[in-house]
Amino acid sequence: MHRIPRDPEKFGPLELADCIGVARNIDLAEVSETISFSDLLGASRSNDRLIHGKRVENMFEYVVASLGKALIIKREDAGDITCLNASVQPPDYRVVFRDGSEYLIEVKNCHNKSFDQPFSMSKKYLDRLRAYAELFRKPLLLAIYWSNLRMWTVVRPEEILTRRGAIQLKFADAMMHNWSALLGDLMLSTIPPLTCRIWADRNKPRALQPDSTVRFVISAITFYAAGNEILSEEEKIWAWYFMLHSRWTETKAEPVLNDGQLEYIEYESAPRDDTPEHDFQHLGTLSGMVSSYYNYLTVSEDGRVTRLTPSVGPAALSIGLRRGFYGDVLKLWMFEVWPRSKPERDLIEA
């Protein structure tokens, strides 16, 4: 998918000045004399909840675009609205899918550290979202990013309401009511381990030095799945993507030497806990991997948000995974996981 941005330098300053002018009842010409942009930005940047929430909101657009089922993704809450009913709240996105279905989607970031601590949304706020959706006669979805787990769930609010009409949702319950497959999300598995070898050029210096360092020139990079070399360029890309962004962990990162000469450096990834009932092991969700890549592009190693949106488009975060492709060497299992509330007839069709 291609992002079609507006011209921020042309429209942004004027729209910001107009908004501030209306809020403070001052003329456009007086805004620059009254308000400091650096002060406004500094106040926003000091609000961690706002920064992280806005970044996750932007991330959702990239996730949906990368999953491959969306036809168009539109910001729904951009700009003011004029409405007879003042008690409405536009959700974050309007998404039209390839099958013609259309949804309004509110995005929330949940940074709870405990599985038992629920995500909360008040009845008042939810009612405003639902009122807006009813005006447009479109179904409302709630997309929650559980940041500590690096996982998305997508729920229908009407399925998870408390008796008082609010939302108090634990992660386990969110998974039971998860409609993320609507967006094209998949749960992926393969046979471990995944291995990458970076080979030293034998025609160039590659000796181990007294200080235990090696300077060498790379001659080749090879990938392996379950001990078998991957030959397809497509599968090599997938293997590298999974090693970087799946839920597996790095289990090996070591040089291999022969008579003091470096042969290659080997990196290996495998699941934290094996499931002995079968050979294939869970890599994670596709949405979670796209989010991991997005995090890499927008968050520093010390957890500081460096950007709200990466400089690359959504296509750069997608690996072009072909549904139904089993793999030649890198064997893939792809699972569409639907909630228990999905009718059995629809499950058969899916």
N, C-alpha and C positions, 0 to 999 in steps of 0.2 A: 504494500500500500504506500501511497505517496502523501506526505503532509503538504497541505496548502496553507501556508501561514499568511497572516496579514502583514502589512508593512509596519513594524513596530515603531520605527523612527519617524514615520510620517503621521500615523494616527495616534500612537500611544501618548505623547506629551499633551496633545490637544484634548484628548478624552480625559486624561488625568486632571488637567487644569479645569476642565468643565465640571468634573465630579467634585473637586475641592471647592470650586466657586459656588456650586449649588449648596454644598454642605455648610459652607461658612458665610454664604450670602455676600460674596465679593465678586467684582468684575474679573474677567479673564486677565486684563492687563495688570491687576493687582496681585494675582496669584504668585507670580515669581518673586515679588517683593515681600510677600507675607509668609510664604512657605519655602522651606529648604528641602529639596529632594533628598539630599544626603541624610537629613534628620528623619524624614519619613521612612527611608529605606533602612536606616539604622534601627528604628523602632520595630519595624517588621522583622528584621534579621535577629533581633534579640528575643523574639517569641519563638522558642523551639517548637512548640506544638503547631504553630502556624506553618513554619518552614517545613517540618516533616510531613504534615498533612497535605500541604500543597504539592510537595514532591511526589507523594504517593498518588495523589489525584492525577498528576501528569503521567506517572508511570502506567496507570491503568490504560490510558490511550495506547501506549506502546504495546502493552500486553495483549489487548484485544486485537490490535492490528497484526501482531505477530502470529496469533493463533489461526488466522486464515479464513474465518467464517464471516467476518464483517464486510459489508459493502461500503458503508460510510460511517464515520464516527464524528459527531458534531457536539461541540461544547454547548450545553443547554443553559447553563447559568451565567453565560457571558453577557454583561450589560444589564440595564434596568428593564423591568417589565411594567406594563400598565394593565391593571386588572380590576374588575368590579369587586372581586373578593380579595381583600388585603391579606388574608391568612393562607397564602400559598407560598411555596418555596420550590423554585426550579431545581430538579436534580442536576448532577454534574454533567451527565452525558445523555445524548440521544444516539442510539445505535441501530442501524438498519442492517439486517443480515442477508446473506445470499438467497435464503429461502423465502424472503419477503417479510419475515417477522420483524417487528420493531419494538424496542424497549427503551424506557427511561431508566437510567441507572445512577444511583447515588453511591459515591465512593467514600469509604472511611478507613482510616489507619488505626489499628488496634495494637498498642505496644505493651499490653499486659504481659507480665512475666510468669504468671501462674496459669496452668490449665484450668484451674477452678475459678479464676477471676473472669467474670463475664464481660462481653462487650455490651454497652448500654446505649440506648437511644430513647429519649423522652417521648411520651405520647403526643405532646404538643408539636414537637419538631416533625415527627413521623406523619401526623395528621396534615401538616402543611405540604409535605412531599406528596402524600396520597391525593390531596385535593388538587394539586397541579396535574398529576397523572390522570385523574378523572376528567379534568377539563379537556384534555387532549385524547381521552379514551385510549390510553396506552398503558400496558402493564408496567408496574414499577418493580425494579430489582435493587437489592442492596449488596454491593460488592465490598467485602471486608478483607483488608490485607493484615494478616497476623504477622507482624514484622519480625518477632523473635523466632518464629517458625519458618519464615519466608514462604508463606503459603496464602493463597487466595481462596475464599469461599464466596459464593454468590447465592443469595437466599431470596425467597419471595416473602415479604413482610407478613402477609396474611397467614402464613404457615407457622410463624414463630412468635406471635403476639402473646403477651402475658394477659391475665384476666383484666387488667386495667388498660390494655391497649398499648403498652409500651414494649420495648425489646430489652430482654436480659438474656444474652446468648453466649453460652460457653462454646469453646472450640469444638468439642466432641459433638454437641448438638448441631453446630453449624455444618459439620461434615455430613451429618445424617440428612440435612436438608439442602445439600450443596447442588446448585444448578450450573456450576461452572462449565459443564459439558455443552451447555447452550452456546457458549462463546467459542467453543472449539477446543477446550482444554483436554489434555490427555494425561494419563498416568503411564510412565514409561519404565520398562525394565529391560535388562540385558544380563548376560553371564559375565561375572567378574573373573579376573580383574581387567581394568583398562590400563594399558601401559604405553608410555611414550619414551623413545630412546633418541637422544641427541648424539650423533656420531661425530667423532673427531676425524679430521682429514689426516690420513696416514702419511701423506706426502709433505706435511707441515709439522713443525715442532709441537709436541704434545706430551713432553716428559713431566713427571711429577717433580716439583722443585723442593729444596730443603725446607722451605717454609710451608709445605703442604698445599701449595697452589699449583694450578695448571693453566697455562695460556694455550689456547688451541683455536683452530678454525673449524667451523661446522661444515661437514661434508654432506650430511643427510639427516633427515628426521623421519623416523618410522613409528608406526602405531600398531598396537596389538590388542586383540580382544580375546580373552580367555586363553592367552598364550599363542594365538595364531595371528600372523601378520596381516594387516588390513591393506589391501591393494587398491580398492576403489577410492578415488579422490573424495567422492561424496561422503563415504563412510569415515574417512580420515577427519573430515570437518566435524562430523557428528561426534566422533570419539573425543576430539579435543574440546568441543563444546561441553560434553558431559563431564569430562575431567575437571573443567574449570567451574561449571555452574550447577552440577547435580548435587544431590545430598550425600554423595559418597565423599570419603575423606582421603587425603594423601597418606598412603601407607608406606611408601618408599620414595626416597630421593637420594640416590647414592651413585658415585662414580664407579665404573668397572675398569680396572687396570690390568695390563698384561706386561710383566717384566718392567714395571715402572712407567709404562706408556699408557696414556688414557685411550681406551677403546670407545666408550660411550658413557653418557650420564643417563640413568634410568629413573623415570618417575612412574609411580604406580598409584592407582586409585581403586578403592574397594569400599563396600558398604561397612558401616560401623558394626552392624549386627547381621549376620547371615540368617536367612530363613531356610533351614535344612530340608524342608519338604520338597523343594524344587531347585533346579539349577539357576534359573533366572532370579535376579534380585532387583528390588525397587530402586530406580534412579531418582524418582521424584516426579513432580508434575511439570508439564511444559511451561505453564504460567509461572511457576516458581523459578525455573531456570532463566526465563526471560527477565524476571524481576532481579535475579542475581546479577545478570549482565548490566541491567539498568543501574543497580546499586554501585557496581564497579565504576560506571561512568559518571556518577553524580555524588558519590560519598567518598571521603578520604579514608585512609587506613585507621585514623583515630576517631572515626564516626562523625566527622564534621561534614555537613552538606555543602558541597562546592558548587553545585548547579541544581536547579529545579528540573531542567530538561537538558538532555545531552545534545551536542551539536550535530549528531547523526540522526537520520530518520528511522522510523520503525523497521524498515526493511533490513537495516544493518544488524538488528538484534535477533532476527529470525534465521533459523538454519535451514529453512525450506524442507522441513520434514514431510515426506510423502506418506500419506495415510495408507495403511495396508501393505507397506513395503517391509518385508521381514528382515532383509539384510543378507548379504553373502557371507561375510566373516563376522561383522558386528551384528549379531542377532538381536532383533528388537521385538519386544512385546508392547503393544499399544492398547491401553484400556480406556474406554469411555465409562466414567463412573457417574451414574445417575442417582438421584435421591429416591427414597422409598415411595414418595408421593407420585412419581411419574407413572402414568397408566401402563399396564403390561403390554397393551397393544402398541403403544408408542415405543416401548423398549424393543419389541420385536422388529419394528420398522427401522429403528436406529441401528 
